[in-house]
């Protein structure tokens, strides 16, 4: 379900440009400095909007934030990657050492 519009009260994600490209700190790597710094925030839509339109949201702590609507009912798309074989038994080995069982 990839909705393109929200109604007041929907859980949504907005984004806002914090620093334009070229306005970043001098020590930032060149490829990073060439991109804008963007903040992404989630909250409840204060009014109806369509993706790409300005929208104000209220966060779960009651803070009002403004930005551009990018997603309605946003999903979580992050993960921690593939397991590292060398670490899969690290916890077991540490507990064995604490108990004095070697390991």
KEMARVEX-519969 format. One record per atom (N, C-alpha, C): residue number from 1; residue in one letter; atom name; x, y, z. Coordinates in steps of 0.05 Angstrom, whole numbers. Layout:
residues N
{guba NUM; "a"; "CA"; {X; Y; Z}}
...
//
This chain:
residues 103
{guba 1; "x"; "N"; {17; -23; 0}}
{guba 1; "x"; "CA"; {0; 0; 0}}
{guba 1; "x"; "C"; {18; 25; 0}}
{guba 2; "x"; "N"; {20; 38; -22}}
{guba 2; "x"; "CA"; {37; 61; -25}}
{guba 2; "x"; "C"; {20; 86; -30}}
{guba 3; "x"; "N"; {9; 97; -8}}
{guba 3; "x"; "CA"; {-9; 120; -10}}
{guba 3; "x"; "C"; {7; 145; -17}}
{guba 4; "x"; "N"; {-5; 162; -34}}
{guba 4; "x"; "CA"; {7; 187; -42}}
{guba 4; "x"; "C"; {-6; 211; -29}}
{guba 5; "x"; "N"; {-26; 207; -13}}
{guba 5; "x"; "CA"; {-38; 230; 1}}
{guba 5; "x"; "C"; {-46; 222; 29}}
{guba 6; "x"; "N"; {-46; 242; 46}}
{guba 6; "x"; "CA"; {-53; 237; 74}}
{guba 6; "x"; "C"; {-76; 254; 83}}
{guba 7; "x"; "N"; {-89; 246; 104}}
{guba 7; "x"; "CA"; {-110; 262; 116}}
{guba 7; "x"; "C"; {-100; 269; 144}}
{guba 8; "x"; "N"; {-111; 289; 156}}
{guba 8; "x"; "CA"; {-103; 298; 183}}
{guba 8; "x"; "C"; {-104; 274; 202}}
{guba 9; "x"; "N"; {-83; 270; 217}}
{guba 9; "x"; "CA"; {-82; 248; 236}}
{guba 9; "x"; "C"; {-66; 224; 226}}
{guba 10; "x"; "N"; {-60; 222; 200}}
{guba 10; "x"; "CA"; {-45; 200; 190}}
{guba 10; "x"; "C"; {-16; 202; 199}}
{guba 11; "x"; "N"; {-3; 178; 203}}
{guba 11; "x"; "CA"; {25; 177; 210}}
{guba 11; "x"; "C"; {41; 181; 184}}
{guba 12; "x"; "N"; {59; 200; 183}}
{guba 12; "x"; "CA"; {73; 208; 158}}
{guba 12; "x"; "C"; {102; 214; 164}}
{guba 13; "x"; "N"; {117; 217; 142}}
{guba 13; "x"; "CA"; {145; 225; 143}}
{guba 13; "x"; "C"; {148; 250; 126}}
{guba 14; "x"; "N"; {162; 270; 138}}
{guba 14; "x"; "CA"; {168; 295; 123}}
{guba 14; "x"; "C"; {198; 298; 122}}
{guba 15; "x"; "N"; {207; 315; 104}}
{guba 15; "x"; "CA"; {236; 322; 105}}
{guba 15; "x"; "C"; {239; 352; 100}}
{guba 16; "x"; "N"; {262; 362; 109}}
{guba 16; "x"; "CA"; {268; 390; 107}}
{guba 16; "x"; "C"; {298; 394; 103}}
{guba 17; "x"; "N"; {305; 412; 85}}
{guba 17; "x"; "CA"; {333; 417; 80}}
{guba 17; "x"; "C"; {343; 435; 103}}
{guba 18; "x"; "N"; {364; 426; 117}}
{guba 18; "x"; "CA"; {376; 441; 139}}
{guba 18; "x"; "C"; {398; 459; 128}}
{guba 19; "x"; "N"; {416; 448; 111}}
{guba 19; "x"; "CA"; {437; 463; 98}}
{guba 19; "x"; "C"; {437; 456; 69}}
{guba 20; "x"; "N"; {438; 477; 52}}
{guba 20; "x"; "CA"; {440; 473; 23}}
{guba 20; "x"; "C"; {468; 462; 16}}
{guba 21; "x"; "N"; {470; 448; -7}}
{guba 21; "x"; "CA"; {496; 439; -17}}
{guba 21; "x"; "C"; {514; 464; -19}}
{guba 22; "x"; "N"; {539; 460; -11}}
{guba 22; "x"; "CA"; {558; 483; -12}}
{guba 22; "x"; "C"; {558; 499; 13}}
{guba 23; "x"; "N"; {539; 495; 31}}
{guba 23; "x"; "CA"; {538; 510; 56}}
{guba 23; "x"; "C"; {548; 494; 80}}
{guba 24; "x"; "N"; {559; 470; 74}}
{guba 24; "x"; "CA"; {567; 452; 96}}
{guba 24; "x"; "C"; {594; 462; 108}}
{guba 25; "x"; "N"; {601; 451; 130}}
{guba 25; "x"; "CA"; {626; 458; 144}}
{guba 25; "x"; "C"; {650; 453; 126}}
{guba 26; "x"; "N"; {671; 468; 129}}
{guba 26; "x"; "CA"; {695; 466; 112}}
{guba 26; "x"; "C"; {708; 438; 113}}
{guba 27; "x"; "N"; {707; 424; 136}}
{guba 27; "x"; "CA"; {721; 398; 138}}
{guba 27; "x"; "C"; {705; 374; 127}}
{guba 28; "x"; "N"; {681; 379; 117}}
{guba 28; "x"; "CA"; {665; 357; 107}}
{guba 28; "x"; "C"; {676; 347; 80}}
{guba 29; "x"; "N"; {677; 321; 76}}
{guba 29; "x"; "CA"; {687; 310; 51}}
{guba 29; "x"; "C"; {673; 322; 27}}
{guba 30; "x"; "N"; {687; 325; 5}}
{guba 30; "x"; "CA"; {677; 338; -19}}
{guba 30; "x"; "C"; {651; 326; -29}}
{guba 31; "x"; "N"; {649; 299; -30}}
{guba 31; "x"; "CA"; {624; 286; -40}}
{guba 31; "x"; "C"; {601; 292; -21}}
{guba 32; "x"; "N"; {606; 294; 5}}
{guba 32; "x"; "CA"; {585; 301; 24}}
{guba 32; "x"; "C"; {577; 330; 21}}
{guba 33; "x"; "N"; {596; 348; 18}}
{guba 33; "x"; "CA"; {591; 376; 16}}
{guba 33; "x"; "C"; {574; 383; -9}}
{guba 34; "x"; "N"; {575; 366; -29}}
{guba 34; "x"; "CA"; {561; 370; -54}}
{guba 34; "x"; "C"; {531; 364; -51}}
{guba 35; "x"; "N"; {523; 354; -28}}
{guba 35; "x"; "CA"; {495; 346; -23}}
{guba 35; "x"; "C"; {483; 363; -1}}
{guba 36; "x"; "N"; {457; 369; -1}}
{guba 36; "x"; "CA"; {445; 383; 21}}
{guba 36; "x"; "C"; {443; 365; 45}}
{guba 37; "x"; "N"; {443; 378; 69}}
{guba 37; "x"; "CA"; {438; 363; 94}}
{guba 37; "x"; "C"; {407; 363; 98}}
{guba 38; "x"; "N"; {396; 339; 99}}
{guba 38; "x"; "CA"; {367; 336; 100}}
{guba 38; "x"; "C"; {359; 323; 126}}
{guba 39; "x"; "N"; {339; 335; 140}}
{guba 39; "x"; "CA"; {327; 322; 164}}
{guba 39; "x"; "C"; {302; 308; 156}}
{guba 40; "x"; "N"; {298; 284; 166}}
{guba 40; "x"; "CA"; {274; 269; 161}}
{guba 40; "x"; "C"; {260; 265; 188}}
{guba 41; "x"; "N"; {234; 271; 189}}
{guba 41; "x"; "CA"; {219; 269; 214}}
{guba 41; "x"; "C"; {193; 255; 210}}
{guba 42; "x"; "N"; {183; 241; 230}}
{guba 42; "x"; "CA"; {157; 228; 229}}
{guba 42; "x"; "C"; {138; 240; 249}}
{guba 43; "x"; "N"; {113; 239; 243}}
{guba 43; "x"; "CA"; {93; 249; 261}}
{guba 43; "x"; "C"; {65; 246; 250}}
{guba 44; "x"; "N"; {46; 259; 263}}
{guba 44; "x"; "CA"; {18; 258; 254}}
{guba 44; "x"; "C"; {12; 283; 238}}
{guba 45; "x"; "N"; {1; 279; 214}}
{guba 45; "x"; "CA"; {-6; 301; 196}}
{guba 45; "x"; "C"; {-26; 320; 210}}
{guba 46; "x"; "N"; {-21; 346; 208}}
{guba 46; "x"; "CA"; {-38; 366; 220}}
{guba 46; "x"; "C"; {-61; 373; 201}}
{guba 47; "x"; "N"; {-56; 369; 175}}
{guba 47; "x"; "CA"; {-76; 375; 155}}
{guba 47; "x"; "C"; {-72; 356; 131}}
{guba 48; "x"; "N"; {-90; 355; 113}}
{guba 48; "x"; "CA"; {-88; 338; 89}}
{guba 48; "x"; "C"; {-66; 348; 71}}
{guba 49; "x"; "N"; {-53; 330; 57}}
{guba 49; "x"; "CA"; {-32; 337; 37}}
{guba 49; "x"; "C"; {-27; 314; 18}}
{guba 50; "x"; "N"; {-13; 320; -3}}
{guba 50; "x"; "CA"; {-4; 301; -23}}
{guba 50; "x"; "C"; {26; 300; -23}}
{guba 51; "x"; "N"; {38; 277; -28}}
{guba 51; "x"; "CA"; {67; 274; -28}}
{guba 51; "x"; "C"; {79; 297; -45}}
{guba 52; "x"; "N"; {100; 310; -35}}
{guba 52; "x"; "CA"; {112; 332; -48}}
{guba 52; "x"; "C"; {103; 360; -39}}
{guba 53; "x"; "N"; {80; 360; -25}}
{guba 53; "x"; "CA"; {69; 385; -15}}
{guba 53; "x"; "C"; {80; 392; 13}}
{guba 54; "x"; "N"; {80; 417; 21}}
{guba 54; "x"; "CA"; {87; 425; 48}}
{guba 54; "x"; "C"; {67; 413; 68}}
{guba 55; "x"; "N"; {77; 405; 91}}
{guba 55; "x"; "CA"; {60; 393; 111}}
{guba 55; "x"; "C"; {71; 399; 139}}
{guba 56; "x"; "N"; {54; 404; 158}}
{guba 56; "x"; "CA"; {61; 406; 186}}
{guba 56; "x"; "C"; {53; 381; 200}}
{guba 57; "x"; "N"; {70; 371; 217}}
{guba 57; "x"; "CA"; {64; 346; 232}}
{guba 57; "x"; "C"; {67; 352; 262}}
{guba 58; "x"; "N"; {54; 335; 278}}
{guba 58; "x"; "CA"; {58; 336; 307}}
{guba 58; "x"; "C"; {72; 310; 315}}
{guba 59; "x"; "N"; {95; 313; 328}}
{guba 59; "x"; "CA"; {110; 290; 336}}
{guba 59; "x"; "C"; {96; 276; 360}}
{guba 60; "x"; "N"; {107; 253; 367}}
{guba 60; "x"; "CA"; {95; 238; 389}}
{guba 60; "x"; "C"; {98; 252; 416}}
{guba 61; "x"; "N"; {116; 272; 417}}
{guba 61; "x"; "CA"; {119; 287; 442}}
{guba 61; "x"; "C"; {106; 315; 440}}
{guba 62; "x"; "N"; {90; 319; 419}}
{guba 62; "x"; "CA"; {75; 343; 416}}
{guba 62; "x"; "C"; {88; 366; 402}}
{guba 63; "x"; "N"; {112; 361; 391}}
{guba 63; "x"; "CA"; {127; 382; 377}}
{guba 63; "x"; "C"; {116; 386; 349}}
{guba 64; "x"; "N"; {113; 411; 340}}
{guba 64; "x"; "CA"; {103; 417; 313}}
{guba 64; "x"; "C"; {127; 421; 295}}
{guba 65; "x"; "N"; {127; 406; 272}}
{guba 65; "x"; "CA"; {149; 407; 253}}
{guba 65; "x"; "C"; {138; 412; 225}}
{guba 66; "x"; "N"; {153; 427; 209}}
{guba 66; "x"; "CA"; {144; 432; 182}}
{guba 66; "x"; "C"; {164; 421; 162}}
{guba 67; "x"; "N"; {154; 412; 139}}
{guba 67; "x"; "CA"; {172; 402; 118}}
{guba 67; "x"; "C"; {155; 394; 94}}
{guba 68; "x"; "N"; {166; 377; 77}}
{guba 68; "x"; "CA"; {153; 367; 53}}
{guba 68; "x"; "C"; {145; 338; 58}}
{guba 69; "x"; "N"; {121; 332; 52}}
{guba 69; "x"; "CA"; {111; 304; 55}}
{guba 69; "x"; "C"; {126; 286; 36}}
{guba 70; "x"; "N"; {138; 264; 47}}
{guba 70; "x"; "CA"; {152; 245; 30}}
{guba 70; "x"; "C"; {140; 217; 31}}
{guba 71; "x"; "N"; {125; 211; 53}}
{guba 71; "x"; "CA"; {114; 184; 55}}
{guba 71; "x"; "C"; {90; 184; 74}}
{guba 72; "x"; "N"; {70; 168; 67}}
{guba 72; "x"; "CA"; {47; 164; 84}}
{guba 72; "x"; "C"; {49; 136; 95}}
{guba 73; "x"; "N"; {46; 132; 121}}
{guba 73; "x"; "CA"; {50; 107; 135}}
{guba 73; "x"; "C"; {78; 95; 127}}
{guba 74; "x"; "N"; {99; 110; 133}}
{guba 74; "x"; "CA"; {126; 102; 125}}
{guba 74; "x"; "C"; {134; 75; 138}}
{guba 75; "x"; "N"; {149; 60; 123}}
{guba 75; "x"; "CA"; {159; 34; 133}}
{guba 75; "x"; "C"; {187; 37; 144}}
{guba 76; "x"; "N"; {195; 17; 160}}
{guba 76; "x"; "CA"; {222; 16; 169}}
{guba 76; "x"; "C"; {238; -1; 149}}
{guba 77; "x"; "N"; {259; 11; 138}}
{guba 77; "x"; "CA"; {273; -4; 117}}
{guba 77; "x"; "C"; {303; -9; 124}}
{guba 78; "x"; "N"; {310; -5; 149}}
{guba 78; "x"; "CA"; {338; -9; 158}}
{guba 78; "x"; "C"; {341; -37; 169}}
{guba 79; "x"; "N"; {365; -47; 169}}
{guba 79; "x"; "CA"; {372; -72; 182}}
{guba 79; "x"; "C"; {401; -70; 191}}
{guba 80; "x"; "N"; {411; -91; 203}}
{guba 80; "x"; "CA"; {438; -91; 213}}
{guba 80; "x"; "C"; {457; -107; 195}}
{guba 81; "x"; "N"; {448; -114; 171}}
{guba 81; "x"; "CA"; {465; -129; 153}}
{guba 81; "x"; "C"; {466; -158; 159}}
{guba 82; "x"; "N"; {484; -172; 145}}
{guba 82; "x"; "CA"; {488; -201; 148}}
{guba 82; "x"; "C"; {503; -206; 174}}
{guba 83; "x"; "N"; {497; -229; 187}}
{guba 83; "x"; "CA"; {512; -236; 211}}
{guba 83; "x"; "C"; {542; -239; 205}}
{guba 84; "x"; "N"; {558; -232; 225}}
{guba 84; "x"; "CA"; {587; -235; 222}}
{guba 84; "x"; "C"; {594; -261; 235}}
{guba 85; "x"; "N"; {603; -281; 220}}
{guba 85; "x"; "CA"; {608; -308; 231}}
{guba 85; "x"; "C"; {625; -308; 256}}
{guba 86; "x"; "N"; {646; -291; 256}}
{guba 86; "x"; "CA"; {664; -290; 279}}
{guba 86; "x"; "C"; {650; -280; 305}}
{guba 87; "x"; "N"; {628; -267; 302}}
{guba 87; "x"; "CA"; {614; -256; 325}}
{guba 87; "x"; "C"; {590; -272; 334}}
{guba 88; "x"; "N"; {581; -292; 318}}
{guba 88; "x"; "CA"; {557; -307; 325}}
{guba 88; "x"; "C"; {559; -322; 351}}
{guba 89; "x"; "N"; {583; -330; 359}}
{guba 89; "x"; "CA"; {587; -346; 384}}
{guba 89; "x"; "C"; {601; -329; 405}}
{guba 90; "x"; "N"; {606; -303; 400}}
{guba 90; "x"; "CA"; {621; -287; 419}}
{guba 90; "x"; "C"; {607; -286; 446}}
{guba 91; "x"; "N"; {581; -282; 447}}
{guba 91; "x"; "CA"; {567; -281; 472}}
{guba 91; "x"; "C"; {569; -307; 488}}
{guba 92; "x"; "N"; {566; -329; 474}}
{guba 92; "x"; "CA"; {569; -355; 487}}
{guba 92; "x"; "C"; {597; -359; 499}}
{guba 93; "x"; "N"; {617; -351; 483}}
{guba 93; "x"; "CA"; {644; -354; 493}}
{guba 93; "x"; "C"; {650; -336; 517}}
{guba 94; "x"; "N"; {640; -312; 516}}
{guba 94; "x"; "CA"; {644; -293; 538}}
{guba 94; "x"; "C"; {631; -304; 564}}
{guba 95; "x"; "N"; {607; -314; 562}}
{guba 95; "x"; "CA"; {593; -325; 585}}
{guba 95; "x"; "C"; {608; -349; 596}}
{guba 96; "x"; "N"; {619; -366; 578}}
{guba 96; "x"; "CA"; {634; -389; 587}}
{guba 96; "x"; "C"; {659; -381; 602}}
{guba 97; "x"; "N"; {672; -360; 593}}
{guba 97; "x"; "CA"; {696; -350; 607}}
{guba 97; "x"; "C"; {690; -339; 634}}
{guba 98; "x"; "N"; {667; -324; 636}}
{guba 98; "x"; "CA"; {659; -313; 661}}
{guba 98; "x"; "C"; {653; -335; 681}}
{guba 99; "x"; "N"; {642; -357; 672}}
{guba 99; "x"; "CA"; {635; -380; 690}}
{guba 99; "x"; "C"; {660; -397; 695}}
{guba 100; "x"; "N"; {683; -390; 682}}
{guba 100; "x"; "CA"; {707; -405; 687}}
{guba 100; "x"; "C"; {710; -431; 672}}
{guba 101; "x"; "N"; {695; -433; 650}}
{guba 101; "x"; "CA"; {695; -457; 634}}
{guba 101; "x"; "C"; {714; -456; 610}}
{guba 102; "x"; "N"; {731; -437; 610}}
{guba 102; "x"; "CA"; {750; -434; 588}}
{guba 102; "x"; "C"; {737; -420; 565}}
{guba 103; "x"; "N"; {737; -431; 542}}
{guba 103; "x"; "CA"; {723; -420; 519}}
{guba 103; "x"; "C"; {742; -411; 499}}
//
